[in-house]
Amino acid sequence: MELNDIQQQILQPFVIETIKTLNTMAGLKAHAGDGFPDDIEKFKFKGYAVVAETSGNVEGKILMHHYVETALAIGNKVRCALLDDDQESPEMNEEVGEALAEFSNTAIGLAMRQLADSDLGIKFKPPYFVSDIKDMTNLMADVQEIVSVPIHVDDVGRFYFNFLLHKKTGNKQLPNSAKIMIVDDMKMVRSSIKSYLKQLGYENIIEAVDGQDAVEKHAMEEPAFIFMDIVMPNLNGNEALKVIRDVDKKVPIVMLTSVSDENLIKECEALGIKGYILKPLTREHGPGTLGQMLSLG
């Protein structure tokens, strides 16, 4: 099975960073197998998992999911490398568990850092560990789809990345006939977004060159959806957002920004936005990222 664009973009950093970290921390070589849809009814806890929960545009949980024997083997290798000691433990003791946790946190942390800087509009909670089958019941709540990618480790075995996806109820895609307004002071950015939207089937597109222009065109054109830059001349996007929200609480607005200013983002979120996208949008990821935003849920 070929993963869809968003699944690929989210899982790929976890796979890549894990393979790198296995090599640097444990001297182990590994490669990823093909992704596949897992059967929810037959999905079983293998004994040890590290969980990273996602929210925002994609809601669910990513599991680095080990068989107990695989977890033990990797933990031993990492421990021996860290302590320069070749004595491996036959069972999961405190030192081996700490070594495995260090490996898992390093790999997952690197992947989460990459995705935090991406334009996918997703957020992560701090990872946590699961080693009790009772906890799997909680993990499976509201799961509607599972995508799995095997990681084959030379001379050790395999483990998996499982993406447990929640489907938001009531999500409907914005109709192709809907009017979309793009607000950005750079013509090149407006043109690229317009091109990506057309690839998604949206032709009814208007453009605004700054925040003031956006306020005026919102009043005249009544767009069904707005993509708006934050930093612009005449009137910044956050200021234009406030003016628009004074008269229109409902139109979905997604902010575009090349500056990861947490306070500015929080200000926009408090005013009511659907989400934000970090620029630049590329040909590879632009259409998929915009498409994720263009839902009415």
C-alpha positions in Angstrom: 0.0 0.0 0.0 1.2 3.5 -0.8 0.7 5.9 2.1 -1.2 9.1 1.3 0.8 12.3 1.3 0.0 13.4 4.9 0.6 9.9 6.4 3.9 9.8 4.5 5.0 13.2 5.6 4.2 12.5 9.2 5.7 9.0 9.5 8.8 9.5 7.3 10.7 11.6 9.9 10.0 9.0 12.6 11.3 6.2 10.4 14.4 8.1 9.2 15.4 9.4 12.6 14.9 6.0 14.2 17.1 4.2 11.7 19.8 6.9 12.2 19.5 6.7 15.9 19.7 2.9 15.9 23.0 3.2 14.1 24.5 6.0 16.1 23.4 4.8 19.6 23.5 1.0 19.2 25.6 0.3 16.1 22.6 -1.4 14.5 21.6 -1.3 10.9 18.0 -1.2 9.9 15.6 -0.5 7.0 11.9 0.2 6.7 9.4 -2.1 4.9 6.4 -1.0 3.0 3.5 0.6 4.9 0.2 -1.3 5.1 -3.3 -0.8 6.6 -3.6 -2.8 9.8 -6.7 -4.6 10.9 -8.2 -2.8 13.9 -10.0 -5.9 15.1 -6.9 -8.0 15.1 -4.5 -5.3 16.3 -2.6 -6.5 19.4 -0.3 -5.0 21.9 3.2 -6.5 21.4 4.6 -5.7 24.8 6.3 -2.3 24.8 5.4 1.0 23.1 6.4 4.6 23.0 3.4 6.9 22.2 3.4 10.3 20.6 -0.1 11.9 20.4 -0.9 14.2 17.5 -3.5 17.0 17.4 -4.5 19.7 15.0 -5.0 18.8 11.4 -4.3 15.1 12.0 -5.5 13.6 15.3 -4.2 10.3 16.5 -1.3 8.5 18.1 2.0 7.3 16.7 3.5 4.2 18.4 7.0 3.0 18.2 5.8 -0.6 19.0 8.2 -3.3 20.1 7.9 -7.0 20.8 9.4 -7.6 24.3 12.4 -9.5 22.8 13.1 -6.7 20.3 12.9 -4.1 23.0 15.3 -6.1 25.2 17.8 -6.6 22.3 17.9 -2.9 21.3 18.0 -1.8 25.0 21.0 -4.1 25.6 22.8 -2.8 22.5 22.2 0.8 23.5 23.3 0.2 27.1 26.5 -1.6 26.0 27.4 1.2 23.7 26.7 3.9 26.3 28.6 2.1 29.1 31.3 0.5 26.9 30.3 -2.8 28.3 29.6 -6.1 26.5 27.6 -7.8 29.2 24.0 -8.1 28.0 21.1 -8.8 30.3 18.8 -11.7 29.7 15.8 -9.6 31.0 14.6 -6.1 31.1 16.3 -4.6 34.1 16.5 -0.9 35.1 19.6 -0.1 33.1 18.3 -1.8 30.0 15.0 0.0 30.4 16.7 3.4 30.8 18.9 2.7 27.7 15.8 1.8 25.6 14.0 4.9 26.9 17.0 7.1 25.9 17.0 5.7 22.4 13.3 6.0 22.0 13.2 9.6 23.3 16.1 10.6 21.1 14.6 9.2 17.9 11.0 10.4 18.5 12.2 13.8 19.8 14.2 14.4 16.6 11.2 13.5 14.5 8.8 15.7 16.5 11.2 18.6 16.2 11.3 18.3 12.4 7.5 18.1 12.2 7.0 21.0 14.5 8.9 23.1 11.9 6.8 21.8 9.0 3.8 23.2 7.4 1.4 20.3 8.3 -0.4 22.1 11.1 0.0 19.3 13.6 1.1 19.4 17.3 2.5 16.7 19.5 2.2 16.0 23.2 5.3 14.7 25.1 5.9 11.0 24.4 5.1 8.4 27.0 5.7 4.7 27.5 3.2 1.9 27.6 4.2 -1.6 28.9 0.8 -2.9 30.2 -1.8 -4.5 27.9 -4.5 -2.7 29.9 -3.3 0.6 28.6 -3.9 -0.5 25.0 -7.7 -0.3 25.5 -7.3 3.5 26.2 -5.0 3.8 23.2 -7.5 2.2 20.9 -10.4 4.5 21.9 -11.8 6.4 18.9 -9.3 4.8 16.5 -10.8 4.5 13.0 -7.8 3.6 11.0 -4.3 2.1 11.6 -1.4 2.5 9.2 1.8 0.4 10.1 5.4 0.6 8.8 7.8 -2.3 9.8 11.4 -1.5 10.8 13.7 -4.5 10.2 16.8 -4.4 12.4 19.7 -6.6 11.2 20.4 -9.5 13.5 17.7 -8.4 16.0 14.2 -8.6 14.5 11.6 -6.1 13.7 9.3 -3.6 15.3 6.7 -1.2 14.0 5.6 2.3 13.7 1.8 2.3 14.0 -0.2 5.4 13.2 -3.5 5.2 15.1 -5.8 7.7 13.3 -8.9 9.3 14.7 -11.4 10.5 12.2 -13.1 13.8 13.1 -16.8 13.5 12.8 -18.7 15.8 10.5 -15.6 16.9 8.5 -16.6 17.8 4.9 -14.4 19.2 2.3 -15.0 22.8 1.1 -17.0 22.6 -2.1 -15.0 23.3 -5.2 -17.3 26.1 -6.2 -16.6 28.0 -2.9 -14.9 31.4 -3.1 -11.4 31.4 -1.5 -9.4 34.5 -0.7 -5.6 34.5 -0.6 -4.0 37.4 1.3 -0.3 38.0 1.0 1.9 41.0 0.0 4.1 38.8 -2.2 2.7 38.1 -5.7 4.8 35.0 -6.0 3.3 33.5 -2.9 -0.2 34.3 -4.0 0.5 32.8 -7.4 1.9 29.5 -5.9 -1.0 29.1 -3.5 -3.5 29.8 -6.3 -1.8 27.2 -8.4 -2.0 24.6 -5.6 -5.7 25.4 -5.0 -6.4 24.9 -8.7 -4.7 21.5 -8.6 -7.3 20.7 -5.9 -10.1 21.8 -8.1 -10.7 25.3 -6.7 -11.1 28.0 -9.4 -13.1 30.7 -7.6 -10.2 32.5 -6.1 -9.7 36.2 -5.2 -6.5 37.9 -4.0 -5.7 40.6 -1.5 -2.3 42.3 -1.4 -2.3 43.3 2.3 -4.4 43.3 5.5 -6.4 46.4 4.6 -7.2 45.1 1.1 -8.3 41.8 2.8 -10.7 43.7 5.1 -12.2 45.5 2.2 -12.5 42.5 -0.1 -13.9 40.4 2.7 -16.8 42.9 3.0 -17.4 43.0 -0.7 -16.7 39.4 -1.8 -17.8 37.4 1.3 -15.3 34.6 0.7 -16.1 31.1 2.1 -12.5 30.5 3.2 -9.4 32.7 3.8 -5.6 32.0 3.7 -3.9 35.1 5.2 -0.3 36.0 5.8 0.6 37.6 9.2 3.4 40.0 8.4 2.2 42.5 5.7 2.4 46.3 5.1 -0.5 48.7 5.8 -2.3 46.2 8.1 -0.8 43.0 9.5 -2.7 39.7 9.2 -3.4 39.5 12.9 -4.8 43.0 12.9 -6.9 42.3 9.8 -8.1 39.1 11.5 -9.4 41.1 14.4 -11.3 43.5 12.1 -12.8 40.6 10.2 -13.8 38.7 13.3 -15.7 41.8 14.6 -18.2 41.3 11.8 -17.8 37.6 10.8 -17.2 34.9 13.4 -17.8 32.0 11.0 -15.5 32.2 8.0 -12.6 29.7 8.3 -9.3 31.6 8.3 -5.9 30.0 8.1 -2.8 32.1 8.9 0.3 31.9 6.8 3.6 32.8 8.4 7.4 32.4 7.9 8.0 33.5 11.5 7.3 31.0 14.2 6.3 33.6 16.8 4.4 31.7 19.5 2.8 34.8 21.0 1.6 36.0 17.6 0.2 32.6 16.9 -1.6 32.5 20.3 -3.1 35.9 19.6 -4.5 34.7 16.3 -5.8 31.5 17.9 -7.6 33.5 20.6 -9.3 35.5 17.8 -10.5 32.3 16.2 -8.6 30.7 13.4 -8.8 27.2 11.8 -5.0 26.8 12.0 -1.8 28.1 10.6 0.8 27.1 8.0 4.5 27.8 8.2 5.8 29.0 4.9 7.2 28.3 2.4 4.7 25.9 0.8 6.5 23.7 -1.7 5.2 21.9 -4.8 5.7 18.6 -3.0 3.7 19.4 0.1 1.7 22.5 -0.8 -1.5 21.0 -2.3 -1.7 18.3 0.4 -1.3 20.8 3.2 -3.9 23.2 1.8 -6.2 20.3 1.1 -6.0 19.3 4.8 -7.0 22.8 5.8 -10.0 23.0 3.4 -12.4 21.0 5.5 -15.4 22.3 7.3 -15.1 20.2 10.4 
